[in-house]
Amino acid sequence: MDEIIKMLDESLDYISHELIDDTLYINVKSNKESLPCPLCGEESTKVHSRYNKSFQDLPLQGKKVVIALKNKNMFCTNPNCKKYTFSESFGFIDQKGKKTKRLIDEIIRVSLTQSSISAAKYLSDTTVEIKKSSICNYLKKNSSHKQE
């Protein structure tokens, strides 16, 4: 299971998993000791707090996958920086995202061949929690990125 988690990000460590009904819950944590402040770039090792962030990933063996990440809020130790605290971020998911980028790519791929209503029904039946409006939003974002 650790190898699957490392495909998302090398800095994630597998903790445990549990299968409940049709959903596989995977618990992970970051192994990063220090993080750069997104504003000033200074490395910080001072943890402010921890919180759980859950998000969906690609289905595995026909099961919905929910990853629960133990995430960190850090203090910026630079006295000249305007950012007091900041959250750990990862390239595979947007800061406030509920789905991994690779899952969103798959949702978009499926949605390009059918209506958003049909795509939402198909994806919901195949273990991805999604609504028509979310599909429309992903398609709009995707088309605006391609035009740039």
N, C-alpha and C positions, 0 to 999 in steps of 0.2 A: 504494500500500500504506500510505503514511503516513496517508492520510485514514481508512482502516479502523482503524488503531491509535488515532488521535485520537478515534474514537467510544467507545473504552474510557475514555480519560482524556487530556485535553489536554496533560498534562505528560509523556506518553510520546513518545519519538522512535523511528522505525523505523530499524533498522540494516541488516538483511539478511533474506533468507528462503531456504529450500531445500526442495525437494520430494523426499521420499524415499518411494518406493512410494506408499502412499495417505495419507501424512501431510505436511502443510505445516508446517514449522518456521519460526517468525517470531521473530527476535531484536530486542529493543527495550531501551531504557534510559530512565531518568527524566531530565528536564531541570531538575528542581528544584535550586536552588542551596542553599537552606536549608530546614530542616524543624523544626516545633515539637515539643518534647519532649511525649509524651503525658501525662506526670505533672504537670509544672510549667508547660508552655506556652511556655517560653523557646525562641526560635529558635536553631538551631545550624547552623553551616556546617562543622563539624569532622567529617570522615569517619573512622570507626573502621576499617571494612573494607567490602568488596563481596562479594556472592555471587550466584549464579544461582538464580533461582526459576522453575520451569516449571509451567505449568498449561494445562488444556484450555479452548478457547473454542468457540463455535458453529462447526459445519462450514462450509466455504466451497467452493463448486463441487463438492460431493460428496467433499471431502477432509477428513480429521480435521485439526484445527488445534491445534498446541501452541505456546504462546508462551513464549519464554525471556526472562525479565526480568533485567537486571543491576540488582540491588537494593543499597541502601546500609544499613549499620549506622552510626549516628551517635553521637558523644559528646554527653551533655548538659553544657553549659558552665556551668550554674548550680551553684555549690558547695554550695548548701543543698538541692539536689534529691537524693532517694534513688535516682533512676534514673541509672545510670552510662552505659549505652548503650541505644539503642533502634533498631528497624528502621523503615525507610520503609514506609508502608502506603498502600493505595489503596482507594477506595470500591467498586470493581467486583469485588473478591475478598476473602474472609475472610483474616485474618492467616496462617493455616496452610492455606488452601484450595488444592485442586488443580483446581478448576473455577470459571469465572467465574460471577457471580450470574445473568447472562442465560442461560448454559447450564443452570444449575440450574433456572431458571424454565421453560425448554423441557422439561427432563427431567420436571418435575412436571406440566406441561401434558399431555405424552404419557401419563404414568402414570395420570392421572385417568380415562382412558377404557378401561383394560385392566388386567389383573393385573400385579403387579410382575415376575413371571417373563416374561410376554409383552412387557412394556415393555423389560425389560433385553435380551431377544433382539432386538427391533426396533431399539433404539437402538444396540446393538453392531453390528448389521448395517449401520446407516447412519452409521458412523464416530464413534460416541461410546463411549469406554471406560467401562462402567458395570456394576455387579453389582446383583443383586436387593436385597441388604442395604443398599446405598447408597441405592437408590430408596426403600426403606422408611424409612430415616433422614430423607431429604429430605421425605417426605410427613408424617412425625411432626412435624418442625420447622415445616413449613408450616402444619399444622393448629393447632399451639400458638400461632403468631404471629397467626393469624386470630381465636383466642378471646380474645386480650388486648385 
